[in-house]
Amino acid sequence: MRYNKVGNSELSVSEIGLGCMSLPEDDPSSATRIISGALELGINYFDTADLYGRGANESLIGKALRGVRKKIVLATKVGNQWEEGKEGWTWNPSKAHILRSVEDSLQRLQTDYIDLYQLHGGTCEDNFEEVMETFELLVQQGKIRCYGISSIRPNVFTAYLQQSGIVSDMMQYSLLDTRPEEFFDEFEKHSVSIVARGAMAQGLLLDKVVDKSYLDHNIEEVQVVKGLVTHLGDKYGVGKQAIALKYCLEKPVVCSALVGIRTFDQLAQLQQSYTDYLKIADKDMHADFSTLRKIRYREHR
Ligand SMILES: NC(=O)c1ccc[n+]([C@@H]2O[C@H](COP(=O)([O-])OP(=O)(O)OC[C@H]3O[C@@H](n4cnc5c(N)ncnc54)[C@H](OP(=O)(O)O)[C@@H]3O)[C@@H](O)[C@H]2O)c1
């Protein structure tokens, strides 16, 4: 496994991270087996959120990772508020809510510090200064090591890039969602890393049947991208997932690709794909991807 620094922080994360949202919370023994398998693969970076399973996801991974806490990078998110017995959730990035939530997350994660604490979204109506002050306070208190955001809204992430100490932004990024690329220079200028999520477009770039459009790509265009992935896999003698990973990880601004895993078979496939990926990791495949139709963010600009 290869590891990268996250922005200007001290964190060193595996270039494949485990996106814990897809773990089977209703089957803790399978989830724990997936987590153990991920550790064996060299994955040290685990991403969750307080909202996933309304705390259940954090509790699950807190228990599974307790014994290796110091060896891993634990990332979680804050900003969504829910109430017992009520459906849905509301957005609340206030100081009071963040200070309350961090205590709950620490308890569920069975730890006294979070490596990467991320604002789980955000709008341009938020009080940026208050969010920053709160995150800085948590750093001073030793409750978090550093902080980032998870935002695909240009008007939000550019504001944070320009006026805050964030070290990362988690963004959906793949061959089918190239929207972040327009902003790569800006991220590099501020030494902020991108954590890529959705590199396989929920499996659409792998073996799942294409029966729907994806963002600005209609079904035919999705088929074309999938065809390109298959063609490049054949050309280099690797699987499709390796190509999807390569597309994200070859960009220096991307520190890690978070992969969502639901079953142990998917983890076994990821292991094979990562071995494949290492064969092409240092190849210049710029020309191979040159036919890709790039898309841009249309909203929140
Ligand atoms: N706003 C946010 O902050 C935000 C939003 C979304 C995700 N995330 C984070 O990013 C992580 C990854 O996101 P994601 O789950 O959207 O992206 P993803 O990695 O593209 O999709 C995960 C899904 O891909 C499918 N999959 C995995 N391996 C496969 C294989 N070998 N063959 C076919 N399908 C396979 C599984 O779908 P099935 O379940 O259908 O098998 C799995 O649930 C999440 O776990 C979470 O930590 C954050």
The ligand as a Gaussian input file, in Angstrom:
#p B3LYP/6-31G(d) Opt

LIG

0 1
 N      -21.198000      13.811000       1.493000
 C      -20.318000      12.950000       1.976000
 O      -19.551000      13.300000       2.836000
 C      -20.268000      11.558000       1.436000
 C      -21.243000      11.133000       0.514000
 C      -21.126000       9.837000       0.023000
 C      -20.083000       9.027000       0.453000
 N      -19.173000       9.450000       1.372000
 C      -18.043000       8.597000       1.842000
 O      -17.401000       8.028000       0.713000
 C      -17.459000       6.606000       0.783000
 C      -17.601000       6.010000      -0.612000
 O      -18.737000       6.589000      -1.244000
 P      -19.785000       5.789000      -2.107000
 O      -20.253000       4.628000      -1.298000
 O      -20.788000       6.753000      -2.590000
 O      -18.905000       5.385000      -3.351000
 P      -18.448000       4.099000      -4.135000
 O      -17.201000       3.592000      -3.520000
 O      -18.400000       4.527000      -5.544000
 O      -19.641000       3.063000      -4.037000
 C      -19.741000       2.061000      -3.069000
 C      -20.609000       0.974000      -3.621000
 O      -19.974000       0.408000      -4.766000
 C      -20.375000      -0.907000      -4.887000
 N      -19.198000      -1.763000      -5.049000
 C      -18.098000      -1.824000      -4.265000
 N      -17.246000      -2.739000      -4.747000
 C      -17.836000      -3.262000      -5.859000
 C      -17.463000      -4.237000      -6.783000
 N      -16.290000      -4.862000      -6.671000
 N      -18.299000      -4.509000      -7.808000
 C      -19.486000      -3.860000      -7.930000
 N      -19.903000      -2.915000      -7.065000
 C      -19.086000      -2.633000      -6.046000
 C      -21.157000      -1.273000      -3.634000
 O      -22.522000      -1.155000      -4.018000
 P      -23.638000      -2.184000      -3.513000
 O      -23.881000      -1.777000      -2.098000
 O      -24.787000      -1.880000      -4.437000
 O      -23.050000      -3.552000      -3.672000
 C      -20.791000      -0.198000      -2.671000
 O      -21.814000       0.074000      -1.734000
 C      -18.620000       6.320000       1.749000
 O      -18.499000       5.077000       2.360000
 C      -18.487000       7.441000       2.727000
 O      -17.484000       7.147000       3.696000
 C      -19.249000      10.708000       1.857000

